[in-house]
Amino acid sequence: MNVAQQIHSNQIEIGIGGGVESMSMFAMTNMVDPAAVSEQVFEHPIANKCLMPMGITSENVVAKYGITRAQQD
């Protein structure tokens, strides 16, 4: 998003964007392993809400906003 905005505003002409996933710590098929997460995550109300797997999140988007799984993909 930052790179796209900088290109759009003529701050730069070209940029590289990247991201990271930690597949070694968390299995995609299971819930988050509490032993692999800092205790502070569970104590912080906003961070605690981020423990939901993406598959469940996408189903909630279907139910709440009517955006199908195909549209999300």
C-alpha positions in Angstrom: 0.0 0.0 0.0 2.8 2.4 0.9 4.6 1.8 -2.4 1.4 2.2 -4.4 0.6 5.5 -2.7 4.1 6.8 -3.3 3.9 6.0 -7.0 0.5 7.5 -7.2 1.7 10.8 -5.6 4.8 10.9 -7.8 7.2 10.5 -4.8 8.8 7.5 -6.5 8.6 5.9 -10.0 9.1 2.3 -9.0 9.1 0.3 -5.7 9.1 -3.2 -4.3 6.4 -4.4 -1.8 6.7 -7.6 0.3 5.2 -9.4 3.2 5.9 -12.2 5.6 3.9 -15.2 6.8 5.1 -17.5 9.6 4.0 -20.9 8.5 6.6 -22.6 10.7 4.9 -21.4 13.9 1.2 -21.9 13.0 -0.5 -24.6 11.1 -3.1 -23.3 8.6 -5.5 -26.1 9.6 -5.5 -25.5 13.4 -6.2 -22.7 15.8 -3.2 -20.7 17.1 -1.0 -22.7 19.4 -1.2 -20.8 22.7 2.3 -22.1 23.7 3.8 -20.3 20.7 2.3 -16.9 21.5 3.4 -14.4 24.1 1.2 -14.2 27.2 0.8 -10.4 26.6 -1.2 -11.2 23.4 -3.9 -12.9 25.5 -3.9 -10.0 28.1 -4.3 -7.2 25.5 -7.9 -6.9 24.4 -7.2 -5.8 20.8 -4.3 -8.3 20.2 -6.5 -11.0 21.6 -9.1 -10.4 18.9 -6.4 -11.1 16.3 -6.1 -14.8 17.1 -8.9 -15.9 14.8 -7.7 -17.9 11.8 -8.3 -16.4 8.4 -10.6 -19.2 7.4 -13.0 -18.3 10.2 -12.6 -14.6 9.4 -13.6 -15.1 5.8 -16.7 -17.0 6.9 -17.6 -14.1 9.3 -17.3 -11.7 6.3 -19.7 -13.8 4.3 -22.2 -13.8 7.2 -21.9 -10.1 8.1 -21.4 -8.4 4.8 -22.7 -11.0 2.2 -19.3 -11.1 0.4 -18.9 -14.6 -0.9 -15.8 -16.7 -0.5 -15.3 -16.5 -4.3 -15.4 -12.7 -4.2 -12.9 -12.6 -1.3 -10.6 -14.9 -3.2 
